[in-house]
Amino acid sequence: MTFKQYRYVLKVVEERNFSSAAKKLFISQPSLSQFVQKVEEQIGAPIFDRSTSPLKLTYIGKLYVEHAKAMMDLQNQFEQRVDDVLKVKKGRVTLGSSPFRSAYLMSQLLPQFRKTYPDIEVFLKEDNTRNLEELALTGETDISISLLPIDEKLFDYEILFEERMLLALPPTHPIAERLKLIAGDHTYTPHIHLADLRDTPFIQMNKSHKLHQMLLNLCNEAGFTPNVIFETDSMTTAQAMAGAGIGVTLLPETLIRTNHFEHEPCYCALDTKAARTVIAVYRKGRYLSRAAQAFIQTLKEYVRADQ
């Protein structure tokens, strides 16, 4: 097996389509198909089930991909070690981040990091929190921005900052009117009892977000199960829907400070502590290059200055 084989097959897995993968690899679709067929002949079994669209992995294909990712990760760690031993002032960091973090945090941090470390390349992979942890576990990212709790048997991590959670209420909600909350104002956030919202419709993040379980836990502690009328993969969508009067949702204050809409929700805090801890996570025992360490340090300094 060669690293070229791994790279080509993994690109097809990522795109789930030969044509799209070929474009990304800058080769023709027939050439890529023939290349993968030769790999399958070497293995003695198909990697992809071609009877489905998009492509799906066979059982043997899943084993191959697991092996390919592990080998690519080992090669990457070796190259990073060589760079560090030779004290080359170059490097690369593959960072995992949610689109939300990229928009408000990485857009500010990356220009600063590149100014300080002009010869370190940064590659960004965006996904939801749970998938970002999987990317860190397989070595597809050097570090991922995630949240506690984390499986400490699998991961090492460094704490970045605490993030306060707020409730976003429709401006017409009785509590918003009673407290005279102003739509869009997150500077005045009086505390309320979550139990007072037991009869209110909720907008919830789907199960790919840790925020999904956080809302359920808070409501359970308050003695009720939330009346969820809509689930979404986007916190921005949840925020906009709250502003449009659809329901109440739980959101991080960092998002609220960043996003603005024509129809803004009102915001309040909970009478119990509602916060989450943001971390930089990487696989336990994985070699962390100097470039990755420099990025984590820059990230820590940036968030401390921003608070």
C-alpha positions in Angstrom: 0.0 0.0 0.0 1.2 3.5 -0.8 0.2 6.9 0.7 -1.1 7.9 -2.8 -3.5 5.0 -2.6 -4.7 6.0 0.9 -5.1 9.7 -0.2 -7.1 8.9 -3.3 -9.4 6.4 -1.6 -10.0 8.7 1.4 -10.9 11.5 -1.0 -13.6 9.3 -2.6 -14.8 8.5 0.9 -15.0 12.2 1.8 -16.8 13.2 -1.4 -18.9 10.0 -1.7 -18.6 10.4 -5.4 -15.9 9.6 -8.0 -16.5 12.6 -10.1 -16.3 15.1 -7.2 -13.2 13.4 -5.8 -11.5 13.4 -9.2 -12.0 17.2 -9.5 -10.5 17.7 -6.0 -7.5 15.5 -6.9 -7.0 17.1 -10.3 -7.3 13.9 -12.2 -9.9 12.5 -14.6 -12.8 10.5 -13.3 -12.0 7.4 -15.4 -8.4 7.5 -14.1 -9.5 7.6 -10.5 -12.0 4.8 -11.0 -9.4 2.6 -12.5 -6.9 3.5 -9.7 -9.4 2.4 -7.1 -10.3 -0.8 -8.9 -6.6 -1.7 -8.9 -6.5 -1.1 -5.2 -9.5 -3.3 -4.8 -7.9 -6.0 -6.9 -4.8 -5.9 -4.6 -7.1 -6.3 -1.6 -9.2 -8.9 -3.1 -12.5 -7.3 -2.3 -14.5 -4.1 -3.2 -14.0 -1.0 -1.0 -17.2 0.7 -2.3 -20.7 -0.4 -2.9 -21.3 1.1 -6.3 -25.0 0.1 -6.4 -25.9 3.0 -4.1 -25.7 6.8 -4.6 -24.0 8.4 -2.9 -21.3 5.7 -2.6 -21.2 3.6 0.6 -18.3 1.6 2.1 -18.4 -2.1 2.2 -17.3 -3.9 5.4 -13.9 -4.4 3.9 -13.9 -0.8 2.8 -14.5 0.4 6.4 -11.5 -1.7 7.5 -9.4 -0.3 4.8 -10.3 3.3 5.6 -9.6 2.7 9.3 -6.1 1.4 8.4 -5.5 4.2 5.8 -6.3 6.9 8.4 -4.0 5.4 10.9 -1.1 5.1 8.4 -1.6 8.7 7.2 -1.6 9.9 10.8 1.6 8.0 11.6 3.3 9.6 8.6 2.0 13.0 9.6 3.4 12.6 13.1 6.7 11.4 11.8 7.0 14.5 9.5 6.2 16.8 12.5 8.8 15.1 14.7 11.4 15.6 11.9 10.5 19.2 11.5 10.8 19.8 15.3 14.1 17.9 15.6 15.6 19.9 12.8 14.2 23.1 14.3 12.7 24.1 11.0 10.8 27.3 11.5 7.9 25.9 9.4 5.1 23.5 10.1 1.4 22.9 9.7 -1.6 22.6 12.0 -4.8 20.9 11.0 -7.5 22.4 13.2 -11.0 21.2 13.8 -13.7 23.8 14.5 -17.4 24.2 14.3 -18.7 26.8 11.7 -19.8 28.9 14.7 -16.3 29.0 16.2 -14.7 29.6 12.8 -17.0 32.6 12.2 -16.5 34.5 15.5 -13.1 33.1 16.8 -10.9 31.8 14.0 -11.7 34.7 11.7 -10.1 37.0 14.3 -7.3 34.6 15.5 -5.9 33.2 12.3 -4.7 36.6 10.9 -2.9 37.2 14.2 -1.4 33.7 14.2 -0.1 34.0 10.6 1.5 37.4 11.4 3.4 35.8 14.3 4.1 32.5 12.6 4.1 33.3 8.8 5.7 29.9 7.9 3.2 27.7 9.7 0.3 26.6 7.5 -3.1 26.2 9.1 -5.7 23.9 7.6 -9.3 24.1 8.9 -11.8 21.3 9.1 -15.3 22.3 10.0 -17.9 20.0 11.5 -20.2 19.7 14.6 -18.6 19.1 18.0 -19.1 15.3 18.2 -17.6 14.7 14.7 -14.7 17.1 15.6 -13.8 14.8 18.5 -13.8 11.8 16.0 -11.5 13.7 13.7 -9.1 14.3 16.6 -9.3 10.7 17.6 -8.4 9.4 14.1 -5.6 12.0 13.7 -7.4 13.9 10.9 -7.0 17.0 13.0 -4.0 17.8 15.2 -6.4 19.6 17.6 -10.1 20.2 17.7 -12.1 22.9 19.5 -14.6 21.0 21.6 -16.4 21.1 25.0 -16.3 19.3 28.3 -17.1 16.7 29.2 -14.7 14.6 27.2 -13.6 10.9 27.4 -10.3 11.3 29.2 -9.3 7.8 28.4 -9.2 8.8 24.8 -8.2 12.4 24.8 -5.9 15.0 26.3 -7.1 18.6 26.4 -6.3 22.1 27.5 -9.0 24.5 28.8 -9.5 27.6 26.8 -12.4 29.5 28.5 -15.8 29.3 30.1 -18.8 30.2 28.0 -22.0 31.5 29.6 -25.3 30.2 28.3 -28.4 32.4 27.9 -32.0 31.8 27.0 -33.3 33.4 23.8 -37.0 34.3 24.1 -39.4 35.6 21.6 -40.0 39.4 22.3 -43.7 38.6 22.7 -43.2 36.0 25.4 -44.9 36.9 28.7 -41.6 36.8 30.6 -39.9 39.1 28.2 -42.8 41.5 28.4 -43.0 41.3 32.2 -39.2 41.9 32.6 -39.3 44.6 29.9 -36.6 43.0 28.0 -35.4 44.7 24.8 -35.0 42.6 21.7 -31.3 42.1 20.8 -30.0 43.5 24.1 -27.7 41.0 25.8 -26.2 43.5 28.3 -29.3 43.2 30.6 -29.9 39.5 31.3 -32.0 39.1 34.5 -32.2 35.6 36.0 -35.3 33.5 35.6 -36.4 30.0 36.8 -36.3 27.6 33.9 -39.4 25.9 35.4 -41.4 29.0 34.4 -40.9 27.9 30.8 -42.3 24.4 31.2 -45.3 25.2 29.0 -43.3 27.2 26.4 -42.3 25.6 23.1 -38.5 25.0 22.7 -36.2 25.0 19.8 -33.4 22.4 20.4 -30.1 21.6 18.7 -30.0 18.1 17.3 -28.2 15.2 18.9 -24.9 15.9 17.0 -24.5 18.9 19.4 -23.6 18.6 23.1 -26.0 21.5 23.6 -28.8 19.0 22.9 -28.1 17.0 26.1 -27.3 20.2 28.1 -30.8 21.5 27.5 -32.4 18.2 28.5 -30.3 18.0 31.7 -31.2 21.6 32.7 -34.9 21.0 32.2 -34.7 17.7 34.0 -33.1 19.5 37.0 -36.0 22.0 36.8 -38.5 19.2 37.0 -39.9 19.0 33.4 -39.3 17.7 29.9 -39.0 20.5 27.3 -41.8 20.8 24.7 -39.5 20.6 21.7 -41.3 21.7 18.5 -38.2 22.0 16.3 -34.7 20.6 16.1 -31.9 22.2 14.1 -28.2 21.6 13.3 -27.6 25.4 13.3 -27.5 27.6 16.4 -27.9 30.6 14.1 -31.2 29.1 12.9 -32.3 28.5 16.4 -31.5 32.1 17.3 -33.3 33.5 14.3 -36.4 31.4 15.1 -36.5 32.6 18.6 -36.5 36.2 17.3 -39.3 35.3 15.0 -41.4 34.1 17.9 -41.3 30.3 17.2 -40.0 29.3 20.7 -37.3 29.5 23.3 -33.7 28.2 22.8 -30.5 27.9 24.8 -27.5 29.6 23.2 -23.9 30.5 24.1 -23.3 34.2 24.9 -20.4 34.2 22.4 -22.8 33.5 19.6 -25.3 36.1 20.8 -22.6 38.8 20.8 -21.8 38.0 17.2 -25.1 37.4 15.4 -27.6 40.1 14.6 -31.0 39.8 12.8 -33.8 42.0 11.7 -36.0 40.3 14.3 -33.9 39.8 17.4 -34.9 37.6 20.4 -34.7 38.8 24.0 -32.2 37.3 26.4 -32.1 36.3 30.0 -29.9 34.1 32.3 -30.9 31.1 34.3 -31.0 31.1 38.1 -28.7 28.0 38.1 -25.2 28.1 36.7 -25.5 27.5 32.9 -22.1 27.5 31.3 -19.9 25.2 29.3 -16.1 24.8 29.1 -14.4 25.2 25.7 -11.3 23.1 25.2 -8.6 22.3 22.7 -8.6 18.5 22.4 -6.3 16.0 20.9 -5.9 12.2 21.0 -4.2 10.9 24.1 -0.6 10.0 23.5 -0.5 11.7 20.1 2.6 13.7 19.3 1.8 17.4 19.5 4.1 19.3 17.2 5.7 22.7 18.1 3.4 24.3 15.5 0.3 22.8 17.2 1.6 23.9 20.6 2.2 27.4 19.3 -1.4 27.5 18.0 -2.8 26.4 21.3 -0.8 29.1 23.2 -1.8 31.8 20.7 -5.5 30.7 21.1 -5.2 30.9 24.9 -3.7 34.3 24.8 -6.3 35.6 22.4 -9.3 34.4 24.5 -7.8 35.8 27.7 -7.4 39.2 26.1 -10.9 39.0 24.7 -12.6 38.3 28.0 
